[in-house]
Amino acid sequence: MTETREGKVLEHIARQLVEDPSAVVVTETTDHDILKLHLGVGEPDVGKVIGRGGRMAKAVRALLKVVATRDGAKVDLEID
């Protein structure tokens, strides 16, 4: 289970996008002052999370940036 608001938001969004919500895994690490979120989904769902031309991933990153800015943090998302 994720601990930060950013992680919870990412997990909620990802579970709504994929066919197999149980395969969604969000891990959090901190590197200096940047929160790094790693999103893992099932192999067939990677394309749904990234979206055509990366548009979905860009939108998710924008939402995470808004949440992080409200908390006074910086966030980085990697999709595996």
C-alpha positions as CSV (number, residue, x, y, z in Angstrom):
1,M,0.0,0.0,0.0
2,T,1.2,3.5,-0.8
3,E,1.8,6.0,1.9
4,T,1.8,9.4,0.2
5,R,-1.2,11.2,-1.4
6,E,0.6,11.2,-4.7
7,G,1.0,7.4,-4.5
8,K,-2.7,6.9,-3.6
9,V,-3.8,9.2,-6.5
10,L,-1.6,7.2,-8.9
11,E,-2.9,3.9,-7.7
12,H,-6.5,5.0,-8.0
13,I,-6.1,6.4,-11.5
14,A,-4.2,3.3,-12.7
15,R,-6.8,0.9,-11.3
16,Q,-9.5,2.7,-13.3
17,L,-7.5,2.5,-16.6
18,V,-6.5,-1.2,-16.7
19,E,-8.4,-4.5,-17.3
20,D,-6.7,-6.2,-14.3
21,P,-6.7,-3.8,-11.3
22,S,-5.1,-6.4,-9.0
23,A,-1.9,-6.3,-11.1
24,V,-1.4,-2.6,-10.4
25,V,1.7,-2.0,-8.1
26,V,2.9,1.4,-7.0
27,T,6.2,1.7,-5.2
28,E,7.6,4.9,-3.8
29,T,11.2,5.9,-3.3
30,T,12.8,9.2,-2.3
31,D,15.8,10.6,-4.0
32,H,17.0,13.8,-2.2
33,D,13.8,15.9,-2.3
34,I,12.1,14.1,-5.2
35,L,9.4,11.5,-4.7
36,K,9.9,8.8,-7.3
37,L,6.8,6.7,-8.1
38,H,7.1,3.4,-10.1
39,L,4.0,2.1,-11.6
40,G,3.8,-1.5,-12.5
41,V,0.9,-3.0,-14.5
42,G,0.1,-6.2,-16.3
43,E,1.8,-6.7,-19.7
44,P,-1.4,-6.3,-21.7
45,D,-2.3,-3.0,-19.9
46,V,0.9,-1.1,-20.4
47,G,-0.3,0.4,-23.6
48,K,-3.5,1.6,-21.9
49,V,-1.6,3.4,-19.2
50,I,0.9,5.0,-21.6
51,G,-1.8,5.9,-24.2
52,R,-1.4,6.8,-27.8
53,G,1.7,8.9,-28.3
54,G,2.2,9.0,-24.5
55,R,-0.8,11.3,-24.0
56,M,-2.3,9.3,-21.1
57,A,1.1,9.1,-19.3
58,K,1.5,12.8,-19.8
59,A,-1.9,13.6,-18.3
60,V,-1.3,11.3,-15.3
61,R,2.1,13.1,-14.7
62,A,0.3,16.5,-14.9
63,L,-2.2,15.4,-12.2
64,L,0.5,14.1,-10.0
65,K,2.4,17.3,-10.4
66,V,-0.7,19.2,-9.2
67,V,-1.1,17.0,-6.1
68,A,2.7,17.2,-5.3
69,T,2.7,21.0,-5.7
70,R,-0.1,21.3,-3.2
71,D,2.0,19.3,-0.8
72,G,5.2,21.3,-1.6
73,A,6.9,18.3,-3.1
74,K,8.3,17.2,-6.4
75,V,7.3,14.0,-8.1
76,D,8.7,11.8,-10.9
77,L,6.7,8.9,-12.5
78,E,8.2,5.8,-14.2
79,I,5.9,3.3,-15.8
80,D,7.2,-0.3,-16.0
